[in-house]
């Protein structure tokens, strides 16, 4: 019988750590040309929407293949499906149904970026946004750094207070809701920007030199949650998928600027044999895209861990 | 909770009838341009094999979207997945995992062909082949015609005897295992050819004028289970997917012959308002291809019937 997991099964403190390690392994294989990750495939149902497939897998270690599919139909129900095969045995290892795996995967990508780009001694984090992805990014940050204090801002006072209370309980950290984005990120070693804002909510002048920033929300020319001066301030800029960044229907917010060619592939940074010696004031920026194939890698790791 | 069905759930006498009706509805919509059925989509995992996706759905009635995926990896395990969404509500209606749905679907396509092409008073059937698809085609034939006597031939005496015993019990019909293909089909109103043979096992001289033939096995120029003279004998030749027939990597067995342009789309035959008056000696031939999107239609109907 094929293992089927749903959102209720994706719980427990270890799951983000498992996901981060799975994404890191996939990215190392990507850097060596051992990850299959072709462009997305859409099929349109006229007047209704699309089914969108991302297919992918890793070729080394436990070689896997699989896909994620989601719909863009109008309606309140939405279910993603991720399926994983072993390419060694042809066995369908399992299926994960729901919205949560994708959120954990995006959090885990952010966690890998924080692990490899932020100050190894980072203890403070500033969060802008209070939705599911702001939570996942913070869980991921706490999985790779010994955080002691976190500040959070979002437009709704109720939401930022709820975020602070829930995440304080969940992570056992001191978390404070504050009244502005500037206050949330002031002096923070790690900055998480995870909003739906298409006007900048984060500016360079508010950031501590040497901070690491994850931008998870909008980042096209038409709308971006961080100001262009944050890119200017950054010593290094990375993304998890330069390929998808260039394929955006609406151009990436750094397109046409001098910063565009500075964007590095996080996979290459991770796989570098010569470690980067981060200076204390080296600000770093990670632009989260959602590398195709990482959903399959995370699902494979979760299925394997469950036996 | 999303409904998950496996092979064990796809049982019961009614299931083939449900599948035949679902395929017929899908084909009627195809004839009116209301079925979404794009070409297959392959992703290759180097050295391992492919994941192959067929996506499709119907736009009228209960509009649905979905896909089937299967693997070509080396190994003894193989699991197909079929998933169905309502495009009205965006709800994932369910997932069917296993090999059986595809077999039922191919049987149902054969059943639709028999319903619309064979003599309405057909009572005898000749079967060449004794595998899963030979069984499914006979179940489908019995669902649309009042059969009284069936003969079966396959190379292995043990297999054809097992087929006769099992199907006699399952369908409550008089089924006889015979010693040659010619003997199996002699005088039969309905002929099912479902072998893996790439050399012809069925010839025109063995067939009764006015018979209807379903060919389910190989039918490329390089290898085909029925002789070209069966096409010559046929008054009408139809297939479920002229599009896929023309897209075969290895050309269709009628390619380049005068019969190629006579091949009709079964969907158009079904949807014709002017009924065809079948003469007693009008031999008909149906070439089963496996119209993309019909797996989704059959899965949708089975999921709906289970509530």
Interface residues (C-beta under 8 A of the other chain):
Chain A: X1 X2 X4 X6 X36 X38 X41 X43 X44 X45 X46 X47 X48 X49 X51 X53 X55 X56 X57 X59 X63 X65 X66 X67 X69 X71 X73 X74 X75 X76 X77 X78 X79 X81 X83 X85 X86 X87 X88 X89 X90 X91 X92 X95 X97
Chain B: X1 X2 X4 X6 X36 X38 X41 X43 X44 X45 X46 X47 X48 X49 X51 X53 X55 X56 X57 X59 X63 X65 X66 X67 X69 X71 X73 X74 X75 X76 X77 X78 X79 X81 X83 X85 X86 X87 X88 X89 X90 X91 X92 X95 X97
